[in-house]
Amino acid sequence: MTQSTQKRPVVAIVTMFFIFAMISFVTNMAAPFGNIWGFRYEWAGMAGNLMNFTAYLFMGIPAGNMLIRYGYKKTALIALAVGAIGLGIQLLSSVVGDNVIVIGGENPTTLNLFIYLLGALVCGVCVCMLNTVVNPMLNLLGGGGNKGNQLIQTGGALNSLSGTLTPMFVGVLVGTLTKETTMASVAPLVITGIVIFVLAFIIISFVKIQEPQANLSKVKYEHSPLSFRHCTLGIIAIFFYVGIEIGIPGEMNAWISRESFEGAAAVAGSLAALYWLMMLIGRSVSSAISGKVSTRAQLLTASGVAIVLVLIAILLPEDITFKSPGIDALNITSGEVPMKTLFLFLCGLCTSVMWGGIFNLATEGLGKYTPKASGLFMTMVVGGGVMPFIQDWIGRSVGYVASYWLVFAMLVYIFYYALIGSKNVNKDIPVSLEDVMEEELV
């Protein structure tokens, strides 16, 4: 093996790590931006998040097909271009249409909200494609199994670092939410995102990436990824997991932002940042131990502990408070908040390993069906829009704390998947690329 050949996987892995960070940067804008719109239009609090994740519903399968037709690198480049456009549309909402009424009534809806929602949808298309690229590629570059999970968790740690910074920056830029707060307040962050996307496009254009699975367009697919029980159940688990990951900090952010004390938005953003910081810590630990500790054991432990933490958060009296930690170096603001929030942001330690764990277990042994499975997985990421939207409706109707019973139920399913549903019972289905190529040659 030549030196250049040895370097190629390293370059590919580092590139995928960077893309992982970009995914979180874009995705985690939705909840704090939603607080800006939610203050003006109550129904719009999670609307941007819903649009962001709705894109997965219709883009997931096409993105998987793009991997087969164009390969991993070209799909990533297309995604980065789409992301820059999506952020540009969101930026446009900060300067256009605030005085143009689209829907009248007692609380008229202005044009800039719909411009923002369009931008959120386009950004959702971007992150869907990026997710479709990065997860199977890291798993394949790691050789699947524990090593594949280790690479996904390491990339996830960078994803969490980016996720920690985004709501924190929004909270600092916004400060205290009022009806006069607009997207113009966070324009510097959106512009920064556009610049990063453009630079990433230029850099990746010149990076040589060895495709982990070549000639996929020539492969015959006798079955579907859904023919594998563990993949089908894993796709359902991903739907619930993303709802959990987004719903826990998103609803906590909405809850605290609406509290009537000075700087509530900054404190809420900081609590969400602490959640993502916990995910960063959890993924960093997982990336260190995943080579030795099985994916299934990690997922079982994480889901079990998360169930306990959420249950405590629900049952603990709301009048018990504590001063949330402030971290000056990270501009994380402290504040007197209900003790419940402590157990909620600690859930980040548990959710940190779930994405990589579920994806790794659900695609184990799929071989040539991995890209198609990745597309189906991305379709079900729509759960990150649907479930938090439902949770927010429950929160506004019954109470923010009561909405976490939905999170509790979803965690129970993930525990079941780790315990029973993740076992591959369809090992009789041929999945080898080599076997297919040999048959074609004959």
Phi and psi in degrees as a GROMACS rama.xvg file:
@    title "Ramachandran Plot"
@    xaxis  label "Phi"
@    yaxis  label "Psi"
@TYPE xy
-77.5257  165.016  THR-2
-64.447  -39.2228  GLN-3
-64.5216  -36.5033  SER-4
-66.4955  -36.4039  THR-5
-66.5774  -32.1328  GLN-6
-78.5789  -25.0139  LYS-7
-58.0937  -47.5499  ARG-8
-60.4938  -36.2392  PRO-9
-63.6882  -45.0297  VAL-10
-61.3277  -43.7085  VAL-11
-62.9682  -42.5398  ALA-12
-64.3671  -45.7559  ILE-13
-62.5879  -40.5938  VAL-14
-61.2588  -43.819  THR-15
-65.2987  -35.5759  MET-16
-61.1734  -43.5648  PHE-17
-63.201  -43.1427  PHE-18
-62.0049  -38.4508  ILE-19
-57.0574  -41.5613  PHE-20
-66.6302  -37.6483  ALA-21
-63.563  -37.1012  MET-22
-58.5501  -47.2851  ILE-23
-69.9899  -36.3381  SER-24
-57.6509  -45.4197  PHE-25
-74.284  -46.8707  VAL-26
-60.9906  -41.3522  THR-27
-79.6578  -0.0490537  ASN-28
-74.4948  -27.3739  MET-29
-61.3791  -46.7894  ALA-30
-66.7865  -50.5804  ALA-31
-66.915  -35.2234  PRO-32
-63.5592  -36.3424  PHE-33
-60.9397  -32.6589  GLY-34
-63.7832  -34.6394  ASN-35
-63.4904  -47.7966  ILE-36
-73.0731  -34.8027  TRP-37
-64.8256  -26.3727  GLY-38
-71.6754  -28.8022  PHE-39
-91.5564  -36.6121  ARG-40
-133.118  110.016  TYR-41
-55.5399  -37.9057  GLU-42
-72.1144  -15.7762  TRP-43
-90.6575  0.292105  ALA-44
-54.5216  -43.6186  GLY-45
-110.412  11.2059  MET-46
-66.3355  -41.5453  ALA-47
-63.3882  -41.491  GLY-48
-62.9649  -40.3888  ASN-49
-63.0682  -43.4932  LEU-50
-63.9606  -41.7696  MET-51
-57.4769  -44.094  ASN-52
-88.2701  -20.7104  PHE-53
-61.8373  -30.814  THR-54
-57.0473  -33.1747  ALA-55
-62.8464  -31.8833  TYR-56
-61.6206  -42.2611  LEU-57
-102.688  -7.94564  PHE-58
-105.275  -17.1416  MET-59
-57.6432  -54.1288  GLY-60
-66.8719  -45.6532  ILE-61
-57.8824  -36.2294  PRO-62
-65.1363  -39.0884  ALA-63
-63.6334  -39.2538  GLY-64
-67.7024  -31.6148  ASN-65
-64.671  -36.3913  MET-66
-59.4305  -42.3235  LEU-67
-68.4807  -40.3351  ILE-68
-83.5759  -44.1053  ARG-69
-106.565  -17.8706  TYR-70
92.3933  175.325  GLY-71
-72.7363  -44.2071  TYR-72
-66.4159  -49.5838  LYS-73
-62.6524  -37.3005  LYS-74
-63.4436  -40.3129  THR-75
-64.7256  -40.7926  ALA-76
-64.8743  -43.0503  LEU-77
-60.1282  -41.4602  ILE-78
-62.7012  -42.1779  ALA-79
-64.4748  -38.9886  LEU-80
-64.4796  -42.4506  ALA-81
-63.715  -38.3001  VAL-82
-63.1062  -42.0527  GLY-83
-62.0477  -40.1469  ALA-84
-64.913  -43.8974  ILE-85
-60.6404  -43.8883  GLY-86
-67.4895  -34.6353  LEU-87
-62.3297  -38.7853  GLY-88
-66.5763  -40.3665  ILE-89
-63.5203  -39.3417  GLN-90
-62.9766  -37.9992  LEU-91
-59.8902  -32.7295  LEU-92
-66.1511  -17.8509  SER-93
-82.838  -12.9292  SER-94
-125.935  -9.77376  VAL-95
-124.041  135.67  VAL-96
87.0532  8.97007  GLY-97
-68.8358  -24.0621  ASP-98
-104.39  2.79777  ASN-99
-97.927  112.876  VAL-100
-86.3768  124.817  ILE-101
-96.4128  -43.9548  VAL-102
-123.165  124.335  ILE-103
-85.044  -163.088  GLY-104
116.441  -168.292  GLY-105
-66.8354  -33.2459  GLU-106
-124.001  77.616  ASN-107
-61.6575  142.084  PRO-108
-97.26  130.015  THR-109
-95.4079  162.71  THR-110
-61.8514  -35.0606  LEU-111
-64.3166  -25.9879  ASN-112
-63.5017  -43.6408  LEU-113
-71.7729  -29.9783  PHE-114
-64.4206  -44.214  ILE-115
-60.4465  -44.6512  TYR-116
-63.4952  -36.8219  LEU-117
-63.0347  -43.5127  LEU-118
-61.8405  -39.2613  GLY-119
-63.8348  -38.4457  ALA-120
-64.6549  -45.2368  LEU-121
-63.68  -41.2734  VAL-122
-63.2436  -33.2483  CYS-123
-63.7545  -38.5606  GLY-124
-61.4841  -41.4315  VAL-125
-59.7715  -54.9886  CYS-126
-69.0397  -26.5862  VAL-127
-62.7955  -47.8311  CYS-128
-64.4767  -41.1918  MET-129
-63.3264  -42.4327  LEU-130
-63.6059  -38.0279  ASN-131
-64.0071  -32.023  THR-132
-77.5538  -52.4536  VAL-133
-72.3766  -38.6302  VAL-134
-68.5601  -53.2071  ASN-135
-66.1816  -32.2466  PRO-136
-67.9706  -43.7034  MET-137
-65.0073  -40.0666  LEU-138
-62.9378  -42.0843  ASN-139
-71.8876  -40.0191  LEU-140
-64.1461  -29.3456  LEU-141
-84.2141  -6.32461  GLY-142
83.2081  18.2135  GLY-143
70.9446  -169.549  GLY-144
58.2322  -150.368  GLY-145
-63.2937  -37.5244  ASN-146
-67.6737  -39.2038  LYS-147
-62.9867  -42.5938  GLY-148
-63.2843  -35.9635  ASN-149
-61.9919  -42.706  GLN-150
-66.7546  -40.3753  LEU-151
-63.7396  -40.4812  ILE-152
-68.2711  -35.8753  GLN-153
-65.7708  -44.7094  THR-154
-62.2355  -36.9826  GLY-155
-63.6873  -31.3941  GLY-156
-63.4887  -41.8589  ALA-157
-67.6667  -35.6712  LEU-158
-58.7231  -43.0952  ASN-159
-70.8699  -34.9647  SER-160
-61.3917  -45.9971  LEU-161
-62.6817  -40.5842  SER-162
-66.2513  -29.4895  GLY-163
-68.5772  -40.2646  THR-164
-76.1335  -35.0354  LEU-165
-61.5421  -57.3202  THR-166
-64.5789  -28.3823  PRO-167
-65.2226  -45.9603  MET-168
-62.187  -41.4151  PHE-169
-62.8194  -44.3803  VAL-170
-60.1539  -41.5857  GLY-171
-67.7555  -41.186  VAL-172
-67.735  -36.8172  LEU-173
-83.7998  -44.765  VAL-174
73.5323  -111.794  GLY-175
-101.314  126.075  THR-176
-73.6119  135.992  LEU-177
-139.22  174.561  THR-178
-68.2982  -15.9618  LYS-179
-87.3716  -10.0446  GLU-180
-69.1054  130.796  THR-181
-130.289  176.724  THR-182
-64.8114  -17.9224  MET-183
-61.071  -26.8634  ALA-184
-64.8172  -30.0019  SER-185
-108.98  12.438  VAL-186
-55.4065  -39.1318  ALA-187
-58.5662  -36.8567  PRO-188
-69.048  -40.3021  LEU-189
-65.5309  -42.0884  VAL-190
-62.5136  -41.3456  ILE-191
-58.9106  -41.953  THR-192
-61.762  -41.7808  GLY-193
-62.5498  -44.3328  ILE-194
-61.7067  -42.3627  VAL-195
-63.102  -42.4015  ILE-196
-61.9969  -43.4921  PHE-197
-64.4674  -45.1027  VAL-198
-63.4311  -40.7389  LEU-199
-62.5503  -40.1074  ALA-200
-60.8555  -46.042  PHE-201
-64.0097  -46.1056  ILE-202
-64.3686  -48.7  ILE-203
-66.8038  -27.2021  ILE-204
-59.5273  -32.3421  SER-205
-97.3327  -4.7799  PHE-206
-84.5744  130.445  VAL-207
-86.8812  118.624  LYS-208
-117.958  122.759  ILE-209
-79.3638  121.258  GLN-210
-66.4614  126.133  GLU-211
-70.197  -23.5643  PRO-212
-132.759  106.233  GLN-213
-91.9005  159.728  ALA-214
57.6987  32.1871  ASN-215
-66.3267  -25.5566  LEU-216
-68.1719  -16.4921  SER-217
-95.8182  -3.58785  LYS-218
-82.1207  140.745  VAL-219
-92.408  133.646  LYS-220
-110.974  102.027  TYR-221
-77.0631  -22.9965  GLU-222
-129.302  -174.977  HIS-223
-119.421  154.913  SER-224
-55.8655  -26.1637  PRO-225
-71.7514  -9.50032  LEU-226
-71.1121  -15.4339  SER-227
-97.4987  117.668  PHE-228
-58.715  -43.2297  ARG-229
-66.6378  -27.3916  HIS-230
-73.8714  -44.2915  CYS-231
-60.2781  -48.0064  THR-232
-67.0027  -31.061  LEU-233
-68.6172  -35.0108  GLY-234
-63.4995  -39.7953  ILE-235
-65.0632  -40.7653  ILE-236
-62.4297  -38.4381  ALA-237
-65.0376  -39.6693  ILE-238
-55.9929  -47.3554  PHE-239
-71.8691  -39.4838  PHE-240
-60.4391  -46.6106  TYR-241
-65.1255  -34.0858  VAL-242
-61.5104  -38.2355  GLY-243
-68.0913  -49.8715  ILE-244
-58.4538  -43.255  GLU-245
-82.1071  -36.7992  ILE-246
-67.8303  -39.8505  GLY-247
-60.1092  -57.6459  ILE-248
-74.9931  -30.7889  PRO-249
-64.0884  -46.5665  GLY-250
-71.2917  -34.9538  GLU-251
-64.2929  -40.8293  MET-252
-62.005  -45.7489  ASN-253
-63.6054  -41.6158  ALA-254
-62.0574  -54.2247  TRP-255
-71.6416  -33.8144  ILE-256
-60.2348  -29.6173  SER-257
-89.8163  0.0195375  ARG-258
-71.8184  146.726  GLU-259
-92.9362  64.518  SER-260
-136.73  155.151  PHE-261
-61.8124  133.47  GLU-262
75.2954  22.3239  GLY-263
-59.4074  -39.1055  ALA-264
-64.2267  -39.7989  ALA-265
-66.8225  -40.6527  ALA-266
-65.5746  -42.7614  VAL-267
-62.0768  -43.7716  ALA-268
-62.8645  -35.3332  GLY-269
-70.0347  -37.5628  SER-270
-63.6358  -41.6837  LEU-271
-64.3694  -37.9292  ALA-272
-64.5435  -37.1902  ALA-273
-64.2378  -36.8406  LEU-274
-60.6621  -47.4219  TYR-275
-69.6221  -28.4863  TRP-276
-65.9959  -39.5321  LEU-277
-62.6636  -37.3779  MET-278
-65.4296  -38.0893  MET-279
-61.5587  -45.2784  LEU-280
-63.4863  -46.4468  ILE-281
-61.9898  -43.1226  GLY-282
-70.5338  -33.2308  ARG-283
-64.2229  -42.4333  SER-284
-65.3338  -44.0062  VAL-285
-62.7823  -39.3062  SER-286
-64.8898  -26.6999  SER-287
-80.4466  -29.7572  ALA-288
-106.216  -10.133  ILE-289
-64.3149  -22.3753  SER-290
-69.195  -20.394  GLY-291
-115.359  -33.1728  LYS-292
-98.205  129.815  VAL-293
-64.4172  150.262  SER-294
-59.4947  -42.6082  THR-295
-62.4412  -42.0194  ARG-296
-63.7285  -40.7396  ALA-297
-64.6903  -43.3167  GLN-298
-67.9847  -38.6834  LEU-299
-61.3054  -47.9912  LEU-300
-64.226  -46.2998  THR-301
-63.5747  -45.8097  ALA-302
-67.9725  -36.8527  SER-303
-65.0362  -45.9049  GLY-304
-66.0356  -39.4946  VAL-305
-62.1005  -38.8093  ALA-306
-58.3773  -43.8362  ILE-307
-65.8197  -44.9093  VAL-308
-62.9441  -43.7821  LEU-309
-66.4508  -39.0628  VAL-310
-62.6287  -41.9454  LEU-311
-63.0201  -43.8176  ILE-312
-61.1683  -36.7084  ALA-313
-70.3797  -43.3192  ILE-314
-85.6622  -20.0348  LEU-315
-67.5842  134.021  LEU-316
-58.4828  139.214  PRO-317
-72.933  -20.5843  GLU-318
-79.1166  -4.7179  ASP-319
-84.4633  118.199  ILE-320
-121.567  168.586  THR-321
-152.741  163.935  PHE-322
-91.0397  113.011  LYS-323
-62.7971  144.049  SER-324
-66.2176  139.75  PRO-325
-109.382  141.332  GLY-326
-125.746  102.563  ILE-327
-59.3233  -39.0948  ASP-328
-62.2371  -28.9625  ALA-329
-105.665  6.64605  LEU-330
58.2526  32.503  ASN-331
-88.1955  120.669  ILE-332
-86.8353  135.699  THR-333
-89.1522  160.17  SER-334
-171.395  156.617  GLY-335
-80.1309  112.21  GLU-336
-134.825  161.894  VAL-337
-58.2414  142.973  PRO-338
-59.3159  -24.6376  MET-339
-52.585  -38.444  LYS-340
-63.3916  -28.1084  THR-341
-59.868  -47.3407  LEU-342
-71.203  -26.6234  PHE-343
-73.5996  -46.3986  LEU-344
-74.7041  -20.4622  PHE-345
-68.5491  -21.1097  LEU-346
-59.2403  -22.1299  CYS-347
-58.1332  -30.9665  GLY-348
-61.0626  -33.5943  LEU-349
-85.6248  -46.7118  CYS-350
-66.3421  -19.0455  THR-351
-56.1672  -35.6662  SER-352
-97.3117  -4.19621  VAL-353
-73.5331  -43.6302  MET-354
-58.7448  -56.3924  TRP-355
-61.2996  -38.4004  GLY-356
-65.173  -46.6528  GLY-357
-65.3043  -46.2799  ILE-358
-61.6254  -44.4343  PHE-359
-62.4384  -46.0822  ASN-360
-68.352  -38.9603  LEU-361
-74.681  -24.8108  ALA-362
-101.727  -1.33578  THR-363
-62.2663  126.37  GLU-364
80.2236  11.692  GLY-365
-86.1365  -22.5283  LEU-366
55.6019  -120.504  GLY-367
-65.4033  -14.9971  LYS-368
-86.2992  -0.571535  TYR-369
-60.2225  -47.7523  THR-370
-60.5303  -41.5629  PRO-371
-64.8414  -39.1137  LYS-372
-63.7739  -39.1763  ALA-373
-61.2024  -39.9154  SER-374
-63.2239  -41.172  GLY-375
-65.7188  -38.2306  LEU-376
-60.1953  -45.0512  PHE-377
-64.7126  -32.8125  MET-378
-60.1625  -41.9496  THR-379
-78.6924  -5.68101  MET-380
-66.7576  -11.9718  VAL-381
-54.674  -20.2668  VAL-382
-57.0445  -26.7097  GLY-383
-69.8309  -15.7362  GLY-384
-100.273  -41.4268  GLY-385
-69.1167  -52.8376  VAL-386
-67.0775  -43.9594  MET-387
-63.2925  -31.7661  PRO-388
-65.2757  -43.438  PHE-389
-65.4715  -42.0461  ILE-390
-62.2692  -41.5045  GLN-391
-65.4237  -36.6641  ASP-392
-64.3704  -42.1735  TRP-393
-62.0768  -42.7278  ILE-394
-61.2357  -42.2846  GLY-395
-74.4512  -25.7368  ARG-396
-89.394  -42.742  SER-397
-111.82  -37.05  VAL-398
146.593  143.189  GLY-399
-60.4407  -41.3802  TYR-400
-66.6064  -42.5215  VAL-401
-61.9476  -25.5734  ALA-402
-65.0009  -19.3874  SER-403
-76.9006  -5.32227  TYR-404
-64.8533  -30.842  TRP-405
-65.1001  -42.4478  LEU-406
-61.9207  -42.1568  VAL-407
-57.2957  -46.8555  PHE-408
-63.799  -39.7496  ALA-409
-67.2118  -35.9546  MET-410
-65.0843  -36.1992  LEU-411
-61.605  -40.4065  VAL-412
-64.0095  -42.1939  TYR-413
-63.7148  -36.4499  ILE-414
-62.3847  -41.7628  PHE-415
-61.3624  -42.3386  TYR-416
-62.8911  -44.4562  TYR-417
-63.2759  -36.4587  ALA-418
-78.4456  -43.1265  LEU-419
-126.529  -49.8554  ILE-420
-67.3646  -17.9925  GLY-421
-83.957  -3.02559  SER-422
-76.3119  130.598  LYS-423
-79.5148  110.215  ASN-424
-106.736  10.4986  VAL-425
-122.537  45.414  ASN-426
-73.4777  -4.79292  LYS-427
-82.0474  -9.11719  ASP-428
-83.239  124.507  ILE-429
-65.3165  131.802  PRO-430
-129.949  -2.64137  VAL-431
-77.078  132.359  SER-432
-67.8522  -36.4707  LEU-433
-62.9079  -40.8618  GLU-434
-62.5906  -40.9069  ASP-435
-65.9742  -43.5647  VAL-436
-62.6844  -40.004  MET-437
-64.3585  -40.0868  GLU-438
-63.8405  -37.6083  GLU-439
-68.5746  -37.3422  GLU-440
-66.9747  -37.2648  LEU-441
